[in-house]
Amino acid sequence: MHARFAPVLFGFILSALMSLIVSGIATLRNAGLVDGFLDLWLGAWLPSWLVAFPVVLVVAPVARRIVGLAVRAPAARAR
């Protein structure tokens, strides 16, 4: 895969993992560890991921700008 797709691939993986974890916690808190928990979890995760992926692609550049404003660039080293 070409390097120009790195931000999209990053968003794809990040949104998958984050929505998987968050939907798992929410499902566990709401339903408990019941029979069929995995089916409930995956049923909650897939629609969450379908929303999370485009949101990450839109929000990530905004977050990068905010972080850039909040931190100082490293000083250039003198040779």
C-alpha positions in Angstrom: 0.0 0.0 0.0 1.3 3.4 -0.9 2.4 5.7 2.0 -0.2 8.4 1.0 -2.9 6.1 2.3 -1.3 6.0 5.8 -3.7 8.5 7.4 -6.7 6.6 6.1 -5.3 3.3 7.3 -4.4 4.8 10.6 -8.0 6.1 11.0 -9.4 2.7 9.9 -7.4 0.8 12.5 -7.8 3.4 15.3 -11.6 3.6 14.8 -11.9 -0.2 14.7 -10.0 -0.7 18.0 -11.5 2.2 19.8 -15.1 1.4 18.9 -14.5 -2.3 19.7 -13.2 -1.4 23.2 -15.9 1.2 23.9 -18.8 -0.9 22.6 -17.5 -3.9 24.6 -17.4 -1.9 27.8 -20.8 -0.3 27.2 -22.3 -3.7 26.3 -20.8 -5.3 29.4 -22.1 -2.6 31.7 -25.6 -2.7 30.2 -26.2 -6.4 29.6 -23.6 -8.0 31.9 -21.7 -11.1 31.1 -24.8 -13.0 29.7 -25.2 -15.8 27.3 -24.8 -14.4 23.8 -22.6 -11.5 25.1 -20.3 -11.8 22.1 -23.2 -11.5 19.6 -24.5 -8.4 21.5 -21.1 -6.9 21.6 -20.5 -7.4 17.9 -24.0 -6.2 17.1 -23.2 -3.0 18.9 -19.6 -2.7 17.6 -20.3 -2.8 13.8 -22.7 0.2 13.6 -20.4 2.1 16.0 -17.4 1.5 13.7 -19.4 2.6 10.7 -19.9 5.9 12.5 -16.4 6.1 14.1 -14.4 5.6 10.9 -15.6 8.7 9.0 -15.6 10.7 12.3 -12.0 9.9 12.9 -11.0 11.0 9.4 -12.7 14.3 9.9 -11.7 14.9 13.6 -8.0 13.8 13.4 -6.8 16.8 11.5 -8.5 19.1 13.9 -7.0 17.3 16.9 -3.5 17.5 15.3 -3.9 21.3 14.9 -5.0 21.6 18.5 -2.1 19.5 19.7 0.2 21.6 17.5 -1.0 24.8 19.3 -0.6 23.2 22.7 3.0 22.0 22.4 6.2 23.7 21.6 8.3 22.5 18.7 11.7 21.2 19.7 14.5 23.7 19.5 16.9 23.3 16.5 20.3 21.9 17.5 23.3 24.0 16.8 26.1 22.1 15.0 
